[in-house]
Amino acid sequence: MAAYLVVDTDLTNPEMYESYKLKAKPLVEKHGGEYLARGGKLTVKESKLWSPTRMVLIRFPSAADAETFYQSDEYQDVLKIGLQSANRTLFILEGL
């Protein structure tokens, strides 16, 4: 079953975040992930629980693949850049 890594990102250092994006993309792909949306136009229709800012949506073959990507040593090094350059909410959602 496919799974989706969903990230809401509020950039605090856009220049540094560009470095994160360049380094994260090949790791996502290495673990079978495919970017479906990455910071595109966002039209919020309802926001009682949360007000999204900049969304990223990545499909993985399974939740296990998404988790393996997120926990990988390679990604942990890149993640430090992401956390220094943005405030984020991230979750893995099983789907179709």
Secondary structure, DSSP 4 states (H G I P E B T S, - for coil): --EEEEEEEEES-HHHHHHHHHHHHHHHHHTT-EEEEES-----S--SS----SEEEEEESSHHHHHHHHH-HHHHHHHHHHHHHEEEEEEEEE--
